[in-house]
């Protein structure tokens, strides 16, 4: 069984009595939506995706309503937390004000199990290139300057999140021919498993942890 299959089984095991929040995070262009569509959407878990909200609001120009879609997604997420509903959310996790980290902490306070799936890329330039490919295929665009400024903040916030989420899986999606290579698994802040893939972006994450 692969690590991605493990995620599928966790998502599929949700019952009406469980409170599970699966957070799929990573830089722009990392493949978050592809991961969700492949491994999580088939489980029937509720998915909150601001990009899909933007597409629904303005099919011809979703980028024009990106802010409104983000606000709508935030409202939906807080409503689901208040009602104790299990769901999955996608995020770049680059918020400089700590709002996303604060939201995950609030979920823990509301007795949610928080499972983080982080999908990394080797460089910010690769993230830019992936977004260009996405746009050429008909997907949504993100300005280069936003991608570049978000990239280091995403890793900084990952380090914070690993300190308190219940479970985390790290994948590398830098190689198109080898998608979602397993990097590491964390439980309660401790590294419990490492894969053969050792990407440069994960060094700062794995450095404080001894080999299990």
C-alpha positions as CSV (number, residue, x, y, z in Angstrom):
1,X,0.0,0.0,0.0
2,X,1.3,3.5,-0.9
3,X,1.1,6.5,1.4
4,X,-1.5,8.0,-1.0
5,X,-3.6,4.8,-0.5
6,X,-3.3,5.4,3.2
7,X,-4.8,8.8,2.8
8,X,-7.7,7.4,0.7
9,X,-8.5,4.8,3.4
10,X,-8.5,7.6,6.1
11,X,-10.8,9.7,4.1
12,X,-13.1,6.8,3.3
13,X,-13.3,5.8,7.0
14,X,-15.1,9.0,8.0
15,X,-18.4,8.3,9.7
16,X,-21.1,10.7,10.9
17,X,-19.7,10.6,14.4
18,X,-16.1,11.6,13.3
19,X,-14.7,15.0,13.0
20,X,-11.9,14.9,10.4
21,X,-10.3,17.8,8.6
22,X,-8.0,16.9,5.8
23,X,-5.8,19.8,4.6
24,X,-4.1,19.4,1.3
25,X,-1.4,22.1,1.2
26,X,1.5,23.2,-1.0
27,X,2.7,25.9,-3.4
28,X,0.8,27.0,-6.4
29,X,1.0,24.4,-9.2
30,X,2.1,21.6,-6.9
31,X,-0.8,19.3,-7.9
32,X,-3.1,19.7,-4.9
33,X,-6.4,19.5,-6.9
34,X,-5.1,16.5,-8.8
35,X,-4.3,14.8,-5.5
36,X,-7.7,15.6,-4.1
37,X,-9.5,14.4,-7.3
38,X,-7.5,11.2,-7.5
39,X,-7.4,10.1,-3.8
40,X,-10.0,12.0,-1.8
41,X,-13.0,13.0,-3.9
42,X,-13.9,9.3,-4.6
43,X,-14.4,8.8,-0.8
44,X,-17.4,11.3,-0.8
45,X,-15.7,13.6,1.7
46,X,-16.9,17.2,1.4
47,X,-14.3,19.3,-0.6
48,X,-13.9,23.0,-0.1
49,X,-11.9,24.5,-3.0
50,X,-11.9,28.3,-3.7
51,X,-10.8,27.8,-7.3
52,X,-13.9,25.7,-8.0
53,X,-16.0,28.3,-6.3
54,X,-14.5,31.0,-8.5
55,X,-15.2,28.8,-11.6
56,X,-18.8,28.6,-10.5
57,X,-19.1,32.3,-9.9
58,X,-17.4,33.4,-13.2
59,X,-16.8,30.6,-15.6
60,X,-15.4,32.9,-18.3
61,X,-13.0,34.7,-15.9
62,X,-12.6,33.0,-12.6
63,X,-9.5,35.0,-11.8
64,X,-11.7,38.2,-11.6
65,X,-13.5,36.8,-8.6
66,X,-10.6,35.1,-6.9
67,X,-10.9,37.3,-3.8
68,X,-14.7,36.8,-3.5
69,X,-14.2,33.0,-3.9
70,X,-11.6,32.9,-1.2
71,X,-13.9,34.7,1.2
72,X,-16.8,32.4,0.3
73,X,-14.6,29.3,0.9
74,X,-13.5,30.8,4.3
75,X,-17.1,31.2,5.3
76,X,-18.0,27.7,4.3
77,X,-15.0,26.3,6.2
78,X,-15.9,28.1,9.4
79,X,-19.6,27.0,9.0
80,X,-18.5,23.3,8.7
81,X,-16.3,23.6,11.7
82,X,-19.1,25.1,13.7
83,X,-21.4,22.2,12.7
84,X,-18.8,19.5,13.3
85,X,-18.8,18.3,9.7
86,X,-15.8,16.4,8.2
87,X,-14.3,17.9,5.1
88,X,-11.2,18.5,3.0
89,X,-9.7,21.9,2.2
90,X,-7.0,22.9,-0.3
91,X,-4.6,25.8,0.6
92,X,-1.3,27.2,-0.5
93,X,-0.7,27.7,3.3
94,X,1.1,31.0,2.6
95,X,-0.9,33.4,4.7
96,X,1.6,35.8,6.3
97,X,-0.8,36.8,9.1
98,X,-1.3,33.3,10.5
99,X,-5.0,33.0,9.7
100,X,-4.7,29.5,8.1
101,X,-2.6,28.2,11.0
102,X,-5.1,29.7,13.4
103,X,-7.9,28.0,11.6
104,X,-6.3,24.6,11.9
105,X,-5.7,25.2,15.6
106,X,-9.3,26.2,16.0
107,X,-10.3,22.9,14.4
108,X,-8.2,21.0,17.0
109,X,-10.0,23.0,19.7
110,X,-13.3,21.9,18.2
111,X,-12.2,18.2,18.6
112,X,-11.3,17.7,15.0
113,X,-8.6,15.3,14.0
114,X,-6.4,17.3,11.6
115,X,-4.6,15.4,8.8
116,X,-2.2,17.5,6.7
117,X,-1.1,16.4,3.3
118,X,1.7,18.6,2.0
119,X,2.8,18.4,-1.6
120,X,6.1,20.1,-2.4
121,X,8.0,21.2,-5.4
122,X,11.8,21.6,-5.8
123,X,11.8,25.4,-6.6
124,X,9.5,28.4,-6.9
125,X,10.5,28.6,-10.6
126,X,9.1,25.1,-11.1
127,X,5.9,26.3,-9.4
128,X,5.7,29.1,-11.9
129,X,6.2,26.7,-14.8
130,X,3.5,24.3,-13.6
131,X,1.0,27.2,-13.4
132,X,1.9,28.2,-17.0
133,X,1.2,24.6,-18.0
134,X,-2.1,24.7,-16.2
135,X,-3.2,27.9,-17.9
136,X,-2.3,26.4,-21.3
137,X,-4.5,23.5,-20.5
138,X,-7.4,25.8,-19.6
139,X,-6.8,26.1,-15.9
140,X,-6.7,29.2,-13.7
141,X,-3.7,31.6,-13.6
142,X,-1.7,33.0,-10.7
143,X,0.6,36.0,-11.1
144,X,4.3,35.1,-11.1
145,X,5.1,37.5,-8.3
146,X,2.5,35.9,-6.0
147,X,3.8,32.4,-6.7
148,X,7.4,33.5,-5.9
149,X,6.5,35.4,-2.7
150,X,4.2,32.6,-1.4
151,X,6.8,29.8,-1.9
152,X,9.0,30.4,1.2
153,X,6.0,31.3,3.4
154,X,4.4,28.0,2.5
155,X,7.3,26.1,4.0
156,X,7.5,28.3,7.0
157,X,3.8,27.6,7.8
158,X,4.3,23.9,7.2
159,X,6.9,23.9,10.0
160,X,4.4,25.5,12.3
161,X,1.6,23.2,11.3
162,X,3.7,20.1,11.9
163,X,4.0,21.0,15.6
164,X,0.3,20.5,16.4
165,X,-1.6,18.6,13.6
166,X,-2.5,15.0,14.5
167,X,-1.0,13.4,11.4
168,X,0.9,14.6,8.3
169,X,2.1,13.1,5.1
170,X,4.6,14.9,2.9
171,X,4.9,14.2,-0.9
172,X,7.1,15.5,-3.6
173,X,5.6,16.3,-7.0
174,X,8.6,17.7,-8.8
175,X,8.9,14.9,-11.4
176,X,6.0,14.6,-13.8
177,X,7.0,11.0,-14.5
178,X,6.9,10.1,-10.8
179,X,4.0,12.0,-9.2
180,X,3.4,12.2,-5.5
181,X,6.6,10.5,-4.3
182,X,6.4,9.8,-0.6
183,X,8.8,11.9,1.5
184,X,7.8,11.5,5.2
185,X,5.0,10.8,7.7
186,X,4.5,12.6,11.0
187,X,2.3,11.8,13.9
188,X,1.8,14.2,16.8
189,X,4.8,16.3,15.7
190,X,7.2,13.3,15.5
191,X,8.7,11.9,12.4
192,X,7.6,8.3,12.2
193,X,8.5,7.3,8.6
194,X,10.8,8.5,5.8
195,X,10.7,7.6,2.2
196,X,13.5,7.2,-0.3
197,X,12.7,10.5,-1.8
198,X,14.7,13.3,-0.1
199,X,13.9,16.6,-1.9
200,X,15.8,19.8,-1.1
201,X,12.7,21.6,0.0
202,X,12.1,19.0,2.8
203,X,15.5,19.4,4.4
204,X,14.4,22.2,6.7
205,X,11.4,20.1,7.7
206,X,13.3,16.9,8.4
207,X,16.5,18.4,9.8
208,X,15.1,18.8,13.4
209,X,14.0,15.1,13.5
210,X,16.1,12.1,13.9
211,X,15.7,9.1,11.6
212,X,13.0,6.9,13.0
